[in-house]
Amino acid sequence: MSKEFARNLFNKQVMATDGTEIGVLSNIVVEIRGGNIIDMMVIPNPNFDTTRYRKEDNFILIPFDSVSAIKDYIIIDKMKAKA
């Protein structure tokens, strides 16, 4: 995957490979030493079932390694993203 500036990721729609609209990226969790993105903090769509995802406050945490593409949307593999 090509490199992306973090500022280009914020407020992007997060979708699954099957077209399910998951929510909007609000923040990221970064490993300080290596600078790797660990998790994405996503504000879920109201009708999205979040029961199988890790949660923190009003966000769901989606592992960044579940991202398959970043274009107009951030596309994730739901099977890799579930807790």
DAKA-V629605 format. One line per field, one symbol per residue. ss: DSSP state (~ for helix, > for strand, _ for the rest). A space follows every 50 residues. Layout:
BEGIN
ss->???
END
This chain:
BEGIN
ss->_____~~~____>>>>____>>>>>>>>>>______>>>>>>>>______ ___>>>__>>>>>~~~>>>>___>>>_~~~~__
END
